[in-house]
Amino acid sequence: MNKKLISAGAAGVLLLLAGCSNGGNAKAPEAAGSKDLLVTTPAPTAELDKIVWNNNFGEPPSIDPIKAADYPASGVVSNLCESLFQIQPDFSIKPHLAKSVKNTGNTTYVYELQDGVTFWDGKPMTADDVVFSLKRHLDPKEISYWASSVTANIASVEKTGPNEVTVKLKSPDATFNNNLATPVGAVVEKAQREKAGVDYGNPGSGVMCTGPYSVASWKQGVSITLDRYDGYWKTDKKAKTKQVEIQFITDPASITNALATGAVDGSYDVPLSAVGQLSKSGSGELFRGKSMQNMAIISTGTGTLGDPAVRKALTLATDREAIAQTVYEGTSTAAQSLVPNGGWAYGADVFEAARKELPATTPNLEEAKKVIKDAKVDLSKPIKIVYPIDRTFYADIISEFANAGAKLGLKIEPSGVPGAQFGAFFSDPKARAGADAFVTTNYMNVADPLIHLSAIAGPGGMQNYSGFSDPKITGLLEKARATSDDTERAKLTVEAEALIMDKEPWLPVVDSSTRLYMNKRVTGAPASFVYLYYPWAADLGGTGK
Amino acid sequence: MRFLVRRLLALGGVLIASSMIVFGALYLAPGSPEQFLVQGRTVSPEVLDAIRAQYSLDDPLPVRYWNWLSGLFTGDMGRSLLTQQDVGALLASRIPTTLSLAAYAALLIIVGGIGLGILAGTRGGVAERIVIFASNLGIAVPTFFAALVLMAVFSVGLGWFPVFGAGEGAVDRVWHLTLPALALSLPSIAVIARITRTAIVEESESEHVLIAVARGLPKRIILWRHTVRNSLLPVTTAVGMHIAGLVAGAFVVEYAFTLDGIGALLVNSVQRKDFAVVQAIALIMVIAFGVVNLLVDLLYTVIDPRVRLKKGQ
């Protein structure tokens, strides 16, 4: 399989491959799937002077945290700029630059800020910086890629004490603090932001943040070098490596070579084509970590596939376990839901129990034939599924769906488009016109199924590409967002999840895992999928080898 | 001199025409730049409006083109949409890489291509057959494949060369760019070797060479003055074409070897509809093409005095 990884295009479209090749017809993949995957790697025993890493998705266009909304930028910015909350390798979310939060009423959050936090220039982080940073999402001129329904729900952000900030929301949102673990809650120095003007976040002016690393140099098109910030406030989490040079190699063969020869010490999400060579390599180790990434087929809501009965029947009939075994070389698991398996930081019992109620992933043609009888559309019309032509594995997946569709009397046509054009499918409704569906490899920002499901199936959701709307689902999602008790909220969320999976706005295909490769001289980086918002480089150190 | 001025004016005309075509094509291409920027996220309409306003994306095409063109004359190439950076600064760091890569490859084409061609054309026998076979291979092997093979053998296998990067300082740079330049120049070397060989074989059968042989002139003079020099005219044309195309073709190699050149940047910028960057790089490529062609034409007059005479009339 020959595929090119162009730096992740729209919505983190990238093939990911799951760990745990347990095989078999696991009907409840979570039993093996999510629990065998790693969260961390062995802790370092030595400090190192320098580590060379690779950002497989390429160069960040900007390191302004509010413009870091995709793999290339987030994977770097996560080491530089910190947020009020922070996602941990086990996917839990903890207060970070906010020391504590008080929830008064359903819509008011009072944040007490951490003491002794300084920016890289030594100046202390103040409540004014925090207010300014949060308000950047509300100022269209700042062009925040994180300005969405979450930030639009903010009624006010105010300094209410020397070390205290109060946020008032327009309507209750129990997921708000979890969102603050993403760049929505990132804090930057106000004075430097204002001074930098239009050059903010680019190689000329950079940013001023509080993270464990600061930018030492940025050689455009080549690499960005990070230096440890010795004044880092969280002394027990001070970086163990003095300098980390992050390369921007995107060609899969070059990445493989750089890792195999030791020219680069490590990388997240190594190319699928590299797995064979690297897992046998004597120069390092390939780790498979718990992930929040999955692969799905998104219905545009039109054509034959616009009918929920057709979507459901097609998923039922397709052997997605075979896709996991063959296309993904046995390293991912068939997906039961659009919420990646294990992608929750609260209500684990509830979410895990709900998996048993969701339809199994074993193909069931008889049932599919029954379901498709409910379809109200003309089944003879071909279903056009679009994929980026440079990633041939998508064609293999679609052909598996086409085989299953044929048994149901459906005609499925794969349609390859150039990578750049494909990106537009995620952003431009005009580009989607004429297509029935398109593929995606997606990820959750934080392990909160409610945020993820709201984005996919909520009205105005960030990833609701078909205008999907169901009053019952919307009601449940809203009610869940207004529920502050974790277990109760989880129960409402799985209720919504079951209804969503009955309609399948997206067809779930497989759940992935994070592939982390590290040379034997380095260790410590989290194995799980947190490198977009967690300072992974600060955990890296030497093995003494 | 008048010839030079005329050619430079013509180059200016080509530049304006090509910049209009590139700008127009990019304008008509599907997708809107602000949508590429937000990576498919559903951001608020106010933010999209702010992006459109900041980069004047709502102005009609002629107005935008004119703004860009007039900015160019004041030395302002605009700002990159993607990196919010001054295009001049963005390119300044990348042009040296592509230029040194192209120059290195050009050197290999001239020395390797012409050298092998002369060898095959004059020696005959085994040498000739080997060169013909190798050039067939060279023409058939695509650049990206050559890059992969070279990397696998010399970087990963033998460890003689680095696997990525363009290097710093003269020596380091030559070391880093050897494999990329070789991969880039390989097809051209093959073509030039064949053309040179054919030209030499033809020339050595021409009347003036036969007469020189009959007159008993020394072999060396026959070879270099009568055969090689006369056969260089078609070769120069071909070499010029190939060298001029190097800058444009460099992106494949830049991508494979992770070099920070303008070719890789161009591909990325076209995909994101980053107008200012695409325009600037397109101009650089047209200029490179024009200048190399001009140099080739000037070279004709050195190689063949008859060309010079014609121009003088």
Interface residues (C-beta under 8 A of the other chain):
Chain A: I6 S7 G9 A10 A11 G12 P61 S62 A69 D70 P140 K141 I143 S144 Y145 W146 A147 S148 S149 T151 A152 V198 D199 Y200 G201 N202 P203 G204 K219 Q220 G221 V222 Q247 F248 I249 T250 D251 A253 S254 N257 A258 A260 T261 A263 G419 A420 Q421 G423 A424 F425 F426 S427 D428 K430 A431 G460 G461 M462 Q463 N464
Chain B: P30 G31 S32 Q35 F36 L37 V38 Q39 G40 R41 T42 V43 S44 E46 V47 D49 A50 I51 Q54 R79 L82 T83 Q84 Q85 D86 A89 L90 S93 R94 T97 L148 M151 A152 S155 V156 G159 P162 V163 F164 G165 A166 Y255 A256 F257 T258 L259 D260 G261 A264 L265 N268 V270 Q271 R272
